[in-house]
């Protein structure tokens, strides 16, 4: 029920991902299915899945990737924002968007 609405091609993709992660018996028809945050998997869920809880779970995981743990990019993003503002000011703009 959780994957209701996903087309056969999407189910095939997530089953193939599941097989590549060590679940040899995964099939498009019967699962298990491993949904990833890669574009083909993510977009399929966002476009076709009818389960609102699945939509929310995948969406929240997608928008918070690389924002905690060893993959946390927050300090790098903050540095980029500071440098962009500095560039804008040097070029006599109020902010980077104006550049």
Secondary structure in CASP SS format (residue, H / E / C, confidence):
PFRMAT SS
TARGET T0000
AUTHOR 0000-0000-0000
METHOD secondary structure of the structure
MODEL  1
X C 1.00
X C 1.00
X C 1.00
X C 1.00
X C 1.00
X C 1.00
X C 1.00
X H 1.00
X H 1.00
X H 1.00
X H 1.00
X H 1.00
X H 1.00
X H 1.00
X H 1.00
X H 1.00
X H 1.00
X H 1.00
X H 1.00
X H 1.00
X C 1.00
X C 1.00
X C 1.00
X C 1.00
X C 1.00
X C 1.00
X E 1.00
X C 1.00
X C 1.00
X C 1.00
X E 1.00
X C 1.00
X C 1.00
X C 1.00
X C 1.00
X C 1.00
X C 1.00
X C 1.00
X H 1.00
X H 1.00
X H 1.00
X H 1.00
X H 1.00
X H 1.00
X H 1.00
X H 1.00
X H 1.00
X H 1.00
X C 1.00
X C 1.00
X C 1.00
X H 1.00
X H 1.00
X H 1.00
X H 1.00
X H 1.00
X H 1.00
X H 1.00
X H 1.00
X H 1.00
X H 1.00
X H 1.00
X H 1.00
X C 1.00
X C 1.00
X C 1.00
X C 1.00
X C 1.00
X H 1.00
X H 1.00
X H 1.00
X C 1.00
X C 1.00
X H 1.00
X H 1.00
X H 1.00
X H 1.00
X H 1.00
X H 1.00
X H 1.00
X H 1.00
X H 1.00
X H 1.00
X H 1.00
X H 1.00
X H 1.00
X H 1.00
X H 1.00
X H 1.00
X H 1.00
X C 1.00
X C 1.00
X C 1.00
X C 1.00
X C 1.00
X H 1.00
X H 1.00
X H 1.00
X C 1.00
END
